């Protein structure tokens, strides 16, 4: 069976597989597996820049800077 459902941010999705053998008899189903959708739309993203707690300090982090 083919099922098409639109996926949404944060939606939990599950799947399971069952096959037919050479005599068209169904096999045992697989274990249930799943995943969770993440951020799909630009408005789903919320972030801010990592900055120094003291605005007078240099803005660049020395941990991420190359010489």
PQR file with spaces between the fields and no chain letter, atoms N, CA, C, O and H, PARSE charges and radii, in Angstrom:
ATOM       1  N    UNK     1       0.844   -1.171    0.000 -0.4000 1.5000
ATOM       2  CA   UNK     1       0.000    0.000    0.000 -0.0000 2.0000
ATOM       3  C    UNK     1       0.894    1.239    0.000  0.5500 1.7000
ATOM       4  O    UNK     1       1.844    1.316    0.779 -0.5500 1.4000
ATOM       5  N    UNK     2       0.604    2.186   -0.848 -0.4000 1.5000
ATOM       6  CA   UNK     2       1.322    3.456   -0.884 -0.0000 2.0000
ATOM       7  C    UNK     2       0.484    4.516   -0.191  0.5500 1.7000
ATOM       8  O    UNK     2      -0.679    4.733   -0.531 -0.5500 1.4000
ATOM       9  H    UNK     2      -0.168    2.123   -1.481  0.4000 1.0000
ATOM      10  N    UNK     3       1.092    5.167    0.781 -0.4000 1.5000
ATOM      11  CA   UNK     3       0.399    6.242    1.498 -0.0000 2.0000
ATOM      12  C    UNK     3       1.271    7.482    1.415  0.5500 1.7000
ATOM      13  O    UNK     3       2.446    7.446    1.780 -0.5500 1.4000
ATOM      14  H    UNK     3       2.036    4.990    1.058  0.4000 1.0000
ATOM      15  N    UNK     4       0.711    8.558    0.946 -0.4000 1.5000
ATOM      16  CA   UNK     4       1.455    9.823    0.853 -0.0000 2.0000
ATOM      17  C    UNK     4       0.786   10.841    1.755  0.5500 1.7000
ATOM      18  O    UNK     4      -0.380   11.193    1.580 -0.5500 1.4000
ATOM      19  H    UNK     4      -0.243    8.588    0.650  0.4000 1.0000
ATOM      20  N    UNK     5       1.563   11.304    2.727 -0.4000 1.5000
ATOM      21  CA   UNK     5       1.061   12.276    3.699 -0.0000 2.0000
ATOM      22  C    UNK     5       2.074   13.415    3.766  0.5500 1.7000
ATOM      23  O    UNK     5       3.271   13.154    3.877 -0.5500 1.4000
ATOM      24  H    UNK     5       2.510   11.018    2.869  0.4000 1.0000
ATOM      25  N    UNK     6       1.630   14.666    3.702 -0.4000 1.5000
ATOM      26  CA   UNK     6       2.583   15.776    3.842 -0.0000 2.0000
ATOM      27  C    UNK     6       3.237   15.736    5.231  0.5500 1.7000
ATOM      28  O    UNK     6       2.572   15.468    6.231 -0.5500 1.4000
ATOM      29  H    UNK     6       0.657   14.877    3.611  0.4000 1.0000
ATOM      30  N    UNK     7       4.532   16.004    5.277 -0.4000 1.5000
ATOM      31  CA   UNK     7       5.265   15.991    6.545 -0.0000 2.0000
ATOM      32  C    UNK     7       5.379   17.403    7.094  0.5500 1.7000
ATOM      33  O    UNK     7       5.516   18.361    6.334 -0.5500 1.4000
ATOM      34  H    UNK     7       5.073   16.222    4.465  0.4000 1.0000
ATOM      35  N    UNK     8       5.322   17.531    8.410 -0.4000 1.5000
ATOM      36  CA   UNK     8       5.371   18.826    9.076 -0.0000 2.0000
ATOM      37  C    UNK     8       6.538   18.867   10.054  0.5500 1.7000
ATOM      38  O    UNK     8       7.012   17.827   10.512 -0.5500 1.4000
ATOM      39  H    UNK     8       5.211   16.752    9.028  0.4000 1.0000
ATOM      40  N    UNK     9       6.993   20.068   10.369 -0.4000 1.5000
ATOM      41  CA   UNK     9       8.053   20.252   11.350 -0.0000 2.0000
ATOM      42  C    UNK     9       7.664   19.587   12.662  0.5500 1.7000
ATOM      43  O    UNK     9       6.548   19.764   13.151 -0.5500 1.4000
ATOM      44  H    UNK     9       6.608   20.912    9.997  0.4000 1.0000
ATOM      45  N    UNK    10       8.593   18.819   13.229 -0.4000 1.5000
ATOM      46  CA   UNK    10       8.370   18.190   14.525 -0.0000 2.0000
ATOM      47  C    UNK    10       7.498   16.948   14.505  0.5500 1.7000
ATOM      48  O    UNK    10       7.272   16.340   15.551 -0.5500 1.4000
ATOM      49  H    UNK    10       9.499   18.675   12.832  0.4000 1.0000
ATOM      50  N    UNK    11       7.014   16.566   13.361 -0.4000 1.5000
ATOM      51  CA   UNK    11       6.120   15.406   13.259 -0.0000 2.0000
ATOM      52  C    UNK    11       6.897   14.115   13.477  0.5500 1.7000
ATOM      53  O    UNK    11       7.997   13.957   12.948 -0.5500 1.4000
ATOM      54  H    UNK    11       7.198   17.060   12.511  0.4000 1.0000
ATOM      55  N    UNK    12       6.332   13.189   14.252 -0.4000 1.5000
ATOM      56  CA   UNK    12       6.929   11.863   14.431 -0.0000 2.0000
ATOM      57  C    UNK    12       6.377   10.947   13.345  0.5500 1.7000
ATOM      58  O    UNK    12       5.173   10.917   13.091 -0.5500 1.4000
ATOM      59  H    UNK    12       5.438   13.317   14.681  0.4000 1.0000
ATOM      60  N    UNK    13       7.277   10.200   12.709 -0.4000 1.5000
ATOM      61  CA   UNK    13       6.901    9.322   11.611 -0.0000 2.0000
ATOM      62  C    UNK    13       7.384    7.910   11.930  0.5500 1.7000
ATOM      63  O    UNK    13       8.458    7.723   12.502 -0.5500 1.4000
ATOM      64  H    UNK    13       8.255   10.224   12.915  0.4000 1.0000
ATOM      65  N    UNK    14       6.581    6.924   11.556 -0.4000 1.5000
ATOM      66  CA   UNK    14       6.914    5.532   11.813 -0.0000 2.0000
ATOM      67  C    UNK    14       6.731    4.722   10.537  0.5500 1.7000
ATOM      68  O    UNK    14       5.915    5.069    9.683 -0.5500 1.4000
ATOM      69  H    UNK    14       5.708    7.076   11.091  0.4000 1.0000
ATOM      70  N    UNK    15       7.491    3.648   10.416 -0.4000 1.5000
ATOM      71  CA   UNK    15       7.352    2.765    9.276 -0.0000 2.0000
ATOM      72  C    UNK    15       7.653    1.343    9.686  0.5500 1.7000
ATOM      73  O    UNK    15       8.349    1.083   10.668 -0.5500 1.4000
ATOM      74  H    UNK    15       8.153    3.366   11.111  0.4000 1.0000
ATOM      75  N    UNK    16       7.106    0.434    8.903 -0.4000 1.5000
ATOM      76  CA   UNK    16       7.279   -0.986    9.136 -0.0000 2.0000
ATOM      77  C    UNK    16       7.198   -1.672    7.778  0.5500 1.7000
ATOM      78  O    UNK    16       6.468   -1.215    6.898 -0.5500 1.4000
ATOM      79  H    UNK    16       6.541    0.646    8.106  0.4000 1.0000
ATOM      80  N    UNK    17       7.934   -2.758    7.597 -0.4000 1.5000
ATOM      81  CA   UNK    17       7.978   -3.431    6.306 -0.0000 2.0000
ATOM      82  C    UNK    17       7.484   -4.863    6.443  0.5500 1.7000
ATOM      83  O    UNK    17       7.796   -5.566    7.404 -0.5500 1.4000
ATOM      84  H    UNK    17       8.526   -3.130    8.312  0.4000 1.0000
ATOM      85  N    UNK    18       6.706   -5.269    5.452 -0.4000 1.5000
ATOM      86  CA   UNK    18       6.281   -6.657    5.346 -0.0000 2.0000
ATOM      87  C    UNK    18       6.376   -7.025    3.874  0.5500 1.7000
ATOM      88  O    UNK    18       5.917   -6.271    3.016 -0.5500 1.4000
ATOM      89  H    UNK    18       6.453   -4.698    4.671  0.4000 1.0000
ATOM      90  N    UNK    19       6.955   -8.157    3.577 -0.4000 1.5000
ATOM      91  CA   UNK    19       7.146   -8.582    2.186 -0.0000 2.0000
ATOM      92  C    UNK    19       6.275   -9.805    1.897  0.5500 1.7000
ATOM      93  O    UNK    19       5.720  -10.425    2.804 -0.5500 1.4000
ATOM      94  H    UNK    19       7.328   -8.770    4.273  0.4000 1.0000
ATOM      95  N    UNK    20       6.173  -10.132    0.616 -0.4000 1.5000
ATOM      96  CA   UNK    20       5.481  -11.347    0.187 -0.0000 2.0000
ATOM      97  C    UNK    20       6.520  -12.351   -0.277  0.5500 1.7000
ATOM      98  O    UNK    20       7.473  -11.987   -0.966 -0.5500 1.4000
ATOM      99  H    UNK    20       6.624   -9.629   -0.121  0.4000 1.0000
ATOM     100  N    UNK    21       6.346  -13.603    0.093 -0.4000 1.5000
ATOM     101  CA   UNK    21       7.282  -14.625   -0.356 -0.0000 2.0000
ATOM     102  C    UNK    21       6.940  -15.081   -1.770  0.5500 1.7000
ATOM     103  O    UNK    21       6.058  -14.507   -2.409 -0.5500 1.4000
ATOM     104  H    UNK    21       5.572  -13.898    0.653  0.4000 1.0000
ATOM     105  N    UNK    22       7.639  -16.118   -2.269 -0.4000 1.5000
ATOM     106  CA   UNK    22       7.449  -16.576   -3.656 -0.0000 2.0000
ATOM     107  C    UNK    22       6.045  -17.097   -3.914  0.5500 1.7000
ATOM     108  O    UNK    22       5.617  -17.174   -5.065 -0.5500 1.4000
ATOM     109  H    UNK    22       8.356  -16.583   -1.750  0.4000 1.0000
ATOM     110  N    UNK    23       5.318  -17.458   -2.852 -0.4000 1.5000
ATOM     111  CA   UNK    23       3.937  -17.928   -2.988 -0.0000 2.0000
ATOM     112  C    UNK    23       2.916  -16.836   -2.679  0.5500 1.7000
ATOM     113  O    UNK    23       1.735  -17.113   -2.470 -0.5500 1.4000
ATOM     114  H    UNK    23       5.665  -17.395   -1.917  0.4000 1.0000
ATOM     115  N    UNK    24       3.388  -15.600   -2.652 -0.4000 1.5000
ATOM     116  CA   UNK    24       2.554  -14.432   -2.364 -0.0000 2.0000
ATOM     117  C    UNK    24       1.967  -14.459   -0.949  0.5500 1.7000
ATOM     118  O    UNK    24       0.912  -13.878   -0.692 -0.5500 1.4000
ATOM     119  H    UNK    24       4.347  -15.375   -2.821  0.4000 1.0000
ATOM     120  N    UNK    25       2.656  -15.133   -0.047 -0.4000 1.5000
ATOM     121  CA   UNK    25       2.239  -15.158    1.355 -0.0000 2.0000
ATOM     122  C    UNK    25       3.036  -14.096    2.118  0.5500 1.7000
ATOM     123  O    UNK    25       4.241  -13.959    1.906 -0.5500 1.4000
ATOM     124  H    UNK    25       3.513  -15.604   -0.256  0.4000 1.0000
ATOM     125  N    UNK    26       2.376  -13.349    2.998 -0.4000 1.5000
ATOM     126  CA   UNK    26       3.096  -12.309    3.739 -0.0000 2.0000
ATOM     127  C    UNK    26       4.099  -12.896    4.726  0.5500 1.7000
ATOM     128  O    UNK    26       3.836  -13.903    5.383 -0.5500 1.4000
ATOM     129  H    UNK    26       1.398  -13.460    3.170  0.4000 1.0000
ATOM     130  N    UNK    27       5.253  -12.243    4.812 -0.4000 1.5000
ATOM     131  CA   UNK    27       6.277  -12.625    5.784 -0.0000 2.0000
ATOM     132  C    UNK    27       5.979  -11.912    7.095  0.5500 1.7000
ATOM     133  O    UNK    27       5.046  -11.113    7.177 -0.5500 1.4000
ATOM     134  H    UNK    27       5.467  -11.425    4.278  0.4000 1.0000
ATOM     135  N    UNK    28       6.765  -12.199    8.107 -0.4000 1.5000
ATOM     136  CA   UNK    28       6.634  -11.477    9.374 -0.0000 2.0000
ATOM     137  C    UNK    28       6.993  -10.010    9.147  0.5500 1.7000
ATOM     138  O    UNK    28       7.845   -9.697    8.315 -0.5500 1.4000
ATOM     139  H    UNK    28       7.523  -12.848    8.041  0.4000 1.0000
ATOM     140  N    UNK    29       6.357   -9.135    9.868 -0.4000 1.5000
ATOM     141  CA   UNK    29       6.650   -7.700    9.752 -0.0000 2.0000
ATOM     142  C    UNK    29       7.963   -7.372   10.436  0.5500 1.7000
ATOM     143  O    UNK    29       8.357   -8.024   11.403 -0.5500 1.4000
ATOM     144  H    UNK    29       5.665   -9.389   10.543  0.4000 1.0000
ATOM     145  N    UNK    30       8.623   -6.368    9.929 -0.4000 1.5000
ATOM     146  CA   UNK    30       9.846   -5.882   10.562 -0.0000 2.0000
ATOM     147  C    UNK    30       9.497   -5.179   11.864  0.5500 1.7000
ATOM     148  O    UNK    30       8.328   -4.914   12.146 -0.5500 1.4000
ATOM     149  H    UNK    30       8.303   -5.839    9.143  0.4000 1.0000
ATOM     150  N    UNK    31      10.521   -4.881   12.651 -0.4000 1.5000
ATOM     151  CA   UNK    31      10.303   -4.067   13.846 -0.0000 2.0000
ATOM     152  C    UNK    31       9.850   -2.682   13.415  0.5500 1.7000
ATOM     153  O    UNK    31      10.188   -2.219   12.326 -0.5500 1.4000
ATOM     154  H    UNK    31      11.470   -5.096   12.421  0.4000 1.0000
ATOM     155  N    UNK    32       9.093   -2.033   14.264 -0.4000 1.5000
ATOM     156  CA   UNK    32       8.661   -0.667   14.009 -0.0000 2.0000
ATOM     157  C    UNK    32       9.868    0.254   14.133  0.5500 1.7000
ATOM     158  O    UNK    32      10.619    0.165   15.104 -0.5500 1.4000
ATOM     159  H    UNK    32       8.818   -2.409   15.149  0.4000 1.0000
ATOM     160  N    UNK    33      10.053    1.120   13.178 -0.4000 1.5000
ATOM     161  CA   UNK    33      11.144    2.092   13.194 -0.0000 2.0000
ATOM     162  C    UNK    33      10.553    3.474   12.968  0.5500 1.7000
ATOM     163  O    UNK    33       9.413    3.599   12.521 -0.5500 1.4000
ATOM     164  H    UNK    33       9.443    1.192   12.390  0.4000 1.0000
ATOM     165  N    UNK    34      11.312    4.497   13.269 -0.4000 1.5000
ATOM     166  CA   UNK    34      10.765    5.833   13.080 -0.0000 2.0000
ATOM     167  C    UNK    34      11.814    6.924   13.125  0.5500 1.7000
ATOM     168  O    UNK    34      12.999    6.678   13.347 -0.5500 1.4000
ATOM     169  H    UNK    34      12.238    4.395   13.632  0.4000 1.0000
ATOM     170  N    UNK    35      11.343    8.122   12.908 -0.4000 1.5000
ATOM     171  CA   UNK    35      12.166    9.319   12.960 -0.0000 2.0000
ATOM     172  C    UNK    35      11.265   10.495   13.293  0.5500 1.7000
ATOM     173  O    UNK    35      10.040   10.371   13.295 -0.5500 1.4000
ATOM     174  H    UNK    35      10.380    8.322   12.727  0.4000 1.0000
ATOM     175  N    UNK    36      11.875   11.629   13.572 -0.4000 1.5000
ATOM     176  CA   UNK    36      11.123   12.862   13.834 -0.0000 2.0000
ATOM     177  C    UNK    36      11.590   13.925   12.857  0.5500 1.7000
ATOM     178  O    UNK    36      12.789   14.159   12.699 -0.5500 1.4000
ATOM     179  H    UNK    36      12.870   11.730   13.571  0.4000 1.0000
ATOM     180  N    UNK    37      10.635   14.564   12.206 -0.4000 1.5000
ATOM     181  CA   UNK    37      10.962   15.629   11.267 -0.0000 2.0000
ATOM     182  C    UNK    37      11.557   16.812   12.027  0.5500 1.7000
ATOM     183  O    UNK    37      11.177   17.089   13.165 -0.5500 1.4000
ATOM     184  H    UNK    37       9.661   14.374   12.334  0.4000 1.0000
ATOM     185  N    UNK    38      12.471   17.487   11.396 -0.4000 1.5000
ATOM     186  CA   UNK    38      13.091   18.663   11.997 -0.0000 2.0000
ATOM     187  C    UNK    38      12.546   19.935   11.364  0.5500 1.7000
ATOM     188  O    UNK    38      11.389   19.974   10.945 -0.5500 1.4000
ATOM     189  H    UNK    38      12.780   17.263   10.472  0.4000 1.0000
ATOM     190  N    UNK    39      13.359   20.963   11.294 -0.4000 1.5000
ATOM     191  CA   UNK    39      12.905   22.277   10.845 -0.0000 2.0000
ATOM     192  C    UNK    39      12.826   22.335    9.319  0.5500 1.7000
ATOM     193  O    UNK    39      13.837   22.197    8.630 -0.5500 1.4000
ATOM     194  H    UNK    39      14.299   20.931   11.634  0.4000 1.0000
ATOM     195  N    UNK    40      11.624   22.540    8.807 -0.4000 1.5000
ATOM     196  CA   UNK    40      11.404   22.525    7.359 -0.0000 2.0000
ATOM     197  C    UNK    40      11.229   23.915    6.757  0.5500 1.7000
ATOM     198  O    UNK    40      11.611   24.143    5.609 -0.5500 1.4000
ATOM     199  H    UNK    40      10.803   22.652    9.367  0.4000 1.0000
ATOM     200  N    UNK    41      10.663   24.831    7.507 -0.4000 1.5000
ATOM     201  CA   UNK    41      10.352   26.162    6.990 -0.0000 2.0000
ATOM     202  C    UNK    41      11.270   27.202    7.627  0.5500 1.7000
ATOM     203  O    UNK    41      11.661   27.046    8.784 -0.5500 1.4000
ATOM     204  H    UNK    41      10.352   24.645    8.440  0.4000 1.0000
ATOM     205  N    UNK    42      11.621   28.263    6.893 -0.4000 1.5000
ATOM     206  CA   UNK    42      12.488   29.300    7.468 -0.0000 2.0000
ATOM     207  C    UNK    42      11.936   29.881    8.777  0.5500 1.7000
ATOM     208  O    UNK    42      12.710   30.203    9.679 -0.5500 1.4000
ATOM     209  H    UNK    42      11.303   28.390    5.953  0.4000 1.0000
ATOM     210  N    UNK    43      10.629   30.015    8.889 -0.4000 1.5000
ATOM     211  CA   UNK    43      10.046   30.588   10.124 -0.0000 2.0000
ATOM     212  C    UNK    43      10.136   29.631   11.318  0.5500 1.7000
ATOM     213  O    UNK    43       9.871   30.034   12.451 -0.5500 1.4000
ATOM     214  H    UNK    43      10.001   29.754    8.156  0.4000 1.0000
ATOM     215  N    UNK    44      10.508   28.367   11.075 -0.4000 1.5000
ATOM     216  CA   UNK    44      10.700   27.413   12.164 -0.0000 2.0000
ATOM     217  C    UNK    44      12.035   27.619   12.879  0.5500 1.7000
ATOM     218  O    UNK    44      12.220   27.153   14.003 -0.5500 1.4000
ATOM     219  H    UNK    44      10.723   28.040   10.154  0.4000 1.0000
ATOM     220  N    UNK    45      12.959   28.314   12.230 -0.4000 1.5000
ATOM     221  CA   UNK    45      14.301   28.506   12.780 -0.0000 2.0000
ATOM     222  C    UNK    45      14.336   29.733   13.677  0.5500 1.7000
ATOM     223  O    UNK    45      13.927   30.821   13.273 -0.5500 1.4000
ATOM     224  H    UNK    45      12.809   28.694   11.317  0.4000 1.0000
ATOM     225  N    UNK    46      14.826   29.548   14.895 -0.4000 1.5000
ATOM     226  CA   UNK    46      14.967   30.659   15.841 -0.0000 2.0000
ATOM     227  C    UNK    46      16.362   30.546   16.457  0.5500 1.7000
ATOM     228  O    UNK    46      16.693   29.537   17.080 -0.5500 1.4000
ATOM     229  H    UNK    46      15.158   28.664   15.223  0.4000 1.0000
ATOM     230  N    UNK    47      17.166   31.576   16.281 -0.4000 1.5000
ATOM     231  CA   UNK    47      18.532   31.534   16.798 -0.0000 2.0000
ATOM     232  C    UNK    47      19.026   32.950   17.036  0.5500 1.7000
ATOM     233  O    UNK    47      18.421   33.920   16.580 -0.5500 1.4000
ATOM     234  H    UNK    47      16.898   32.396   15.775  0.4000 1.0000
ATOM     235  N    UNK    48      20.118   33.054   17.747 -0.4000 1.5000
ATOM     236  CA   UNK    48      20.775   34.338   17.934 -0.0000 2.0000
ATOM     237  C    UNK    48      22.283   34.099   17.924  0.5500 1.7000
ATOM     238  O    UNK    48      22.751   32.989   18.177 -0.5500 1.4000
ATOM     239  H    UNK    48      20.610   32.267   18.118  0.4000 1.0000
ATOM     240  N    UNK    49      23.031   35.155   17.627 -0.4000 1.5000
ATOM     241  CA   UNK    49      24.481   35.050   17.559 -0.0000 2.0000
ATOM     242  C    UNK    49      25.049   34.811   18.942  0.5500 1.7000
ATOM     243  O    UNK    49      24.538   35.334   19.932 -0.5500 1.4000
ATOM     244  H    UNK    49      22.651   36.057   17.422  0.4000 1.0000
ATOM     245  N    UNK    50      26.103   34.023   19.010 -0.4000 1.5000
ATOM     246  CA   UNK    50      26.821   33.821   20.262 -0.0000 2.0000
ATOM     247  C    UNK    50      27.771   34.993   20.412  0.5500 1.7000
ATOM     248  O    UNK    50      28.622   35.226   19.554 -0.5500 1.4000
ATOM     249  H    UNK    50      26.518   33.598   18.206  0.4000 1.0000
ATOM     250  N    UNK    51      27.626   35.726   21.499 -0.4000 1.5000
ATOM     251  CA   UNK    51      28.460   36.901   21.728 -0.0000 2.0000
ATOM     252  C    UNK    51      29.044   36.852   23.132  0.5500 1.7000
ATOM     253  O    UNK    51      28.645   36.040   23.968 -0.5500 1.4000
ATOM     254  H    UNK    51      26.934   35.536   22.197  0.4000 1.0000
ATOM     255  N    UNK    52      29.979   37.725   23.360 -0.4000 1.5000
ATOM     256  CA   UNK    52      30.601   37.845   24.663 -0.0000 2.0000
ATOM     257  C    UNK    52      29.600   38.475   25.638  0.5500 1.7000
ATOM     258  O    UNK    52      28.832   39.356   25.250 -0.5500 1.4000
ATOM     259  H    UNK    52      30.303   38.384   22.681  0.4000 1.0000
ATOM     260  N    UNK    53      29.604   38.033   26.897 -0.4000 1.5000
ATOM     261  CA   UNK    53      28.713   38.671   27.867 -0.0000 2.0000
ATOM     262  C    UNK    53      29.098   40.129   28.118  0.5500 1.7000
ATOM     263  O    UNK    53      28.271   40.911   28.587 -0.5500 1.4000
ATOM     264  H    UNK    53      30.228   37.318   27.212  0.4000 1.0000
ATOM     265  N    UNK    54      30.341   40.502   27.810 -0.4000 1.5000
ATOM     266  CA   UNK    54      30.799   41.884   27.978 -0.0000 2.0000
ATOM     267  C    UNK    54      30.936   42.498   26.587  0.5500 1.7000
ATOM     268  O    UNK    54      31.801   42.085   25.814 -0.5500 1.4000
ATOM     269  H    UNK    54      31.012   39.866   27.429  0.4000 1.0000
ATOM     270  N    UNK    55      30.101   43.471   26.261 -0.4000 1.5000
ATOM     271  CA   UNK    55      30.108   44.077   24.923 -0.0000 2.0000
ATOM     272  C    UNK    55      31.421   44.772   24.588  0.5500 1.7000
ATOM     273  O    UNK    55      31.682   45.042   23.415 -0.5500 1.4000
ATOM     274  H    UNK    55      29.398   43.807   26.889  0.4000 1.0000
ATOM     275  N    UNK    56      32.259   45.072   25.588 -0.4000 1.5000
ATOM     276  CA   UNK    56      33.526   45.753   25.322 -0.0000 2.0000
ATOM     277  C    UNK    56      34.606   44.797   24.839  0.5500 1.7000
ATOM     278  O    UNK    56      35.625   45.239   24.309 -0.5500 1.4000
ATOM     279  H    UNK    56      32.046   44.853   26.540  0.4000 1.0000
ATOM     280  N    UNK    57      34.404   43.509   25.010 -0.4000 1.5000
ATOM     281  CA   UNK    57      35.393   42.532   24.574 -0.0000 2.0000
ATOM     282  C    UNK    57      35.337   42.351   23.060  0.5500 1.7000
ATOM     283  O    UNK    57      34.346   42.675   22.406 -0.5500 1.4000
ATOM     284  H    UNK    57      33.576   43.151   25.441  0.4000 1.0000
ATOM     285  N    UNK    58      36.431   41.825   22.533 -0.4000 1.5000
ATOM     286  CA   UNK    58      36.481   41.541   21.102 -0.0000 2.0000
ATOM     287  C    UNK    58      35.360   40.568   20.741  0.5500 1.7000
ATOM     288  O    UNK    58      35.096   39.629   21.492 -0.5500 1.4000
ATOM     289  H    UNK    58      37.236   41.562   23.065  0.4000 1.0000
ATOM     290  N    UNK    59      34.702   40.778   19.609 -0.4000 1.5000
ATOM     291  CA   UNK    59      33.536   39.988   19.207 -0.0000 2.0000
ATOM     292  C    UNK    59      33.871   38.574   18.736  0.5500 1.7000
ATOM     293  O    UNK    59      33.045   37.676   18.901 -0.5500 1.4000
ATOM     294  H    UNK    59      34.916   41.541   18.999  0.4000 1.0000
ATOM     295  N    UNK    60      35.044   38.343   18.160 -0.4000 1.5000
ATOM     296  CA   UNK    60      35.374   37.031   17.650 -0.0000 2.0000
ATOM     297  C    UNK    60      35.849   36.113   18.767  0.5500 1.7000
ATOM     298  O    UNK    60      36.577   36.537   19.665 -0.5500 1.4000
ATOM     299  H    UNK    60      35.715   39.073   18.026  0.4000 1.0000
ATOM     300  N    UNK    61      35.444   34.886   18.707 -0.4000 1.5000
ATOM     301  CA   UNK    61      35.880   33.907   19.696 -0.0000 2.0000
ATOM     302  C    UNK    61      37.260   33.381   19.321  0.5500 1.7000
ATOM     303  O    UNK    61      37.455   32.948   18.186 -0.5500 1.4000
ATOM     304  H    UNK    61      34.853   34.541   17.977  0.4000 1.0000
ATOM     305  N    UNK    62      38.224   33.404   20.240 -0.4000 1.5000
ATOM     306  CA   UNK    62      39.552   32.890   19.897 -0.0000 2.0000
ATOM     307  C    UNK    62      39.549   31.381   19.661  0.5500 1.7000
ATOM     308  O    UNK    62      40.485   30.860   19.054 -0.5500 1.4000
ATOM     309  H    UNK    62      38.066   33.756   21.163  0.4000 1.0000
ATOM     310  N    UNK    63      38.530   30.671   20.121 -0.4000 1.5000
ATOM     311  CA   UNK    63      38.459   29.217   19.926 -0.0000 2.0000
ATOM     312  C    UNK    63      38.143   28.832   18.487  0.5500 1.7000
ATOM     313  O    UNK    63      38.447   27.715   18.069 -0.5500 1.4000
ATOM     314  H    UNK    63      37.770   31.094   20.614  0.4000 1.0000
ATOM     315  N    UNK    64      37.548   29.724   17.735 -0.4000 1.5000
ATOM     316  CA   UNK    64      37.122   29.414   16.376 -0.0000 2.0000
ATOM     317  C    UNK    64      37.926   30.190   15.318  0.5500 1.7000
ATOM     318  O    UNK    64      37.570   30.169   14.140 -0.5500 1.4000
ATOM     319  H    UNK    64      37.302   30.632   18.074  0.4000 1.0000
ATOM     320  N    UNK    65      38.982   30.860   15.719 -0.4000 1.5000
ATOM     321  CA   UNK    65      39.737   31.702   14.819 -0.0000 2.0000
ATOM     322  C    UNK    65      41.025   31.014   14.390  0.5500 1.7000
ATOM     323  O    UNK    65      41.697   30.386   15.209 -0.5500 1.4000
ATOM     324  H    UNK    65      39.271   30.878   16.676  0.4000 1.0000
ATOM     325  N    UNK    66      41.369   31.128   13.127 -0.4000 1.5000
ATOM     326  CA   UNK    66      42.619   30.584   12.612 -0.0000 2.0000
ATOM     327  C    UNK    66      43.622   31.712   12.475  0.5500 1.7000
ATOM     328  O    UNK    66      43.244   32.862   12.251 -0.5500 1.4000
ATOM     329  H    UNK    66      40.823   31.638   12.462  0.4000 1.0000
ATOM     330  N    UNK    67      44.913   31.384   12.610 -0.4000 1.5000
ATOM     331  CA   UNK    67      45.941   32.419   12.443 -0.0000 2.0000
ATOM     332  C    UNK    67      46.366   32.491   10.990  0.5500 1.7000
ATOM     333  O    UNK    67      47.224   33.300   10.637 -0.5500 1.4000
ATOM     334  H    UNK    67      45.220   30.450   12.792  0.4000 1.0000
